[in-house]
Amino acid sequence: MYSPKGDRIASESDDSTVRLWDVETGECVRTFHNRSSDVNSVVYSPKGDRIAFGGSEFTVQIWDVDAGKCVCTLKDVSWAVNSVVYSPKGDRIASGGEDEIVRVWDVDTGECIHILQGHSGEINSVVYSPEGDRIASGSSDCTVRLWDVDT
């Protein structure tokens, strides 16, 4: 995942880390450690000042890129998280995973504000529309669902 400025890349790994790489030099400029589980998905905030990632620890973590510290852990998840995405405004995060549920989180409060159900297989990917009013989710049940998150 490229940073919004395009100068860094974030990579997730099975060794419980997320690494930020300098695009010009190829050097690792920061490593984030996810306690004890694999990381399946990482995303930059629209401003590039934070990253969010999810994995087999059943949480979504939000980290301050410059400070290298976890600023919020989103915990209302019952299975591994396969995909996380920021809304275009950066005020929401959507996550999807093995429990077949898309969750929408308020970034400021850490509260789960929407639970979107309808898939019959684990969710592999979530993405916001450019306007931020819809989420598309892709699942191993061979469907893509569109969710209106403004209602």
Secondary structure, 3 states (H helix, E strand, C coil): CECCCCCEEEEECCCCEEEEEECCCCCEEEEEECCCCCEEEEEECCCCCEEEEEECCCCEEEEECCCCEEEEEECCCCCCEEEEEECCCCCEEEEEECCCEEEEEECCCCCEEEEEECCCCCEEEEEECCCCCEEEEEECCCCEEEEECCC
